Amino acid sequence: PCLLADSIIQLHLKYNASNQQTKTATVNVPSNATASGTCQGGFSSLDLSFEPGNFSLQLGFVRTFPAKPEFSVFFLQYIRLHYREDPTIFIGTANPNKDVDLVTDLIALFSASVGTSFSCNSEIVSPFQEMGQVSFRHTRVQPFAVQ
């Protein structure tokens, strides 16, 4: 494998309800989500998809290439999320089955030296502008130099 990852991931997504209120749906990324990804050069991604709601979560990692390779580090550069406002999850949504795409980039989370893994048991939160946030707990990730 070119990437190792283990985390409890939770999505907190804001949506417009039919009663003119803004609500928040909480979605746990299931441990049996379909995982795929790519690894090439200085880029590595982890893609997680699951139903209902046609959810697709992509985590994009990059690594640095300093003059001395032993100083190379990696970090999470962006998070992309696509989903459908499934009425079974987004209770009372004003926009049933609306497709939503969210991106947060230049975030520099989960930084560690290449060849090691980042590990943190505490909650780490990354916002999606005003549309919600993604939280990670009990996280361990190593996107490069996996042995």
N, C-alpha and C positions, 0 to 999 in steps of 0.2 A: 504493500500500500504506500501511497505517497502522502497521505494525510491521516492523522489519528485525531478523533474528537469525541468527547463525552461531555454532555451538559444537560441540565434541565432548562428548557427554553419555554418562556411564556410570552405571549403577545397580548398587549392591551390596546385595542383598536377602537377609536372613536367613530361614531356613525350618527346620521340623522334619523331620528325616529319619526313615525308618521304623525305624532302629536307635537311636532315642532321643537322637540327637546333633543339635546345631544346626549347620547348614551355611550357607554364603553362596554365592549364585549371582551371577555378574557378567554384566550384560546391557549391551551397547552399543546405544544408540539409533541405528538406521541413518540414514545421510544421506538415504535415500529414504523416510523415514517420512512418512505423510500429515499435512500441516500444515493447520490451520484456526485460527480464532480470532475474537475480537470486539474492537471498539474503540468506546468510547462515553464521552464526557466525560473523567472522571478515572480511567477503568479501561480496561485493555487486557490481553487474554490470548492466549497462544499454546498451541494444543492439538496434540500430536504423538501419532499412533497407529501401531501396527505389530504384526505377527504374527511368530512364533507367540506365544501367551500372551495375546492380546487386551489388549495394553498400551495405556494411555492416560495420557499425561503432560501436565498443564496447568500453565503458568507464569502467575501473575497479577501484573500490574504496576499500580501506582497512581502518581498524580502529586499534588504538593502545589499549593495555590492560595494563595500568600502575597499580601499587599497589593500588592507590586510583582511583576508577572508575570515579570520577568527573573530573579527568584530562585527560580522554580519548578524542582523537581527530581522525578525519577522513581526508583522502586526496585522490585525484585521483592519482593512482599509475601507470597506463598504459593506452595507447590508441592503439587499433588495428583497422586497416582498410583493407577491402578487396573490390576490384572493378574490373570491366572489362573495358578495354580501348574501350568504345563504340565510334565509329567514329562520332556520332552526338554530342558528348561532347568533345572528343579529336580530334579536327579538323586536318586533314592531318596526323594522326598518322601513324608511320611506322609499328606499330604492332596492327592492328585492332583486337578487341576482346581478347587481351592478358589479362590473369588474373594477378592481382598484389596484393601482401600482404605487408602491412607496419605495423611496430610496433615501438612504442616509450615507454620506460618504465623507472621506477625509476624517475618519474618527479615531484611528490609531489606538485601538483596544487590543488587549491580549498580547502585548509585546514581550518578546523573549529572544535569547540568542538562538540562532539557527543550530539545529542539532539537539536542542533541549525542548522541553514542553512548557507551555504556560499553564499554571495551575492556580485556581482560586476557588474557595468554597463559598465566599460571600456573594451577595447579589451584585451584579454589574448591569447597569441600565443604559440603553442607548435610545434616544428619542427619534421618532419619525416626524419632525417638525411639529405641527399642532395635531397631527392625526393619530398619535398614540406613541407607544414605546415597545421595545423588546427587552426582556430581562433574561439574564443568564445566571444560573446558580450551579455550584459544584462543577465548575468548568475545568476541563483539561483539554488542551489542544496542541498539536504539533504538525504544522502544515508543510514542513520541509525537512529533508535529511532524516527521514524515517528509516530505521534499521530493522 
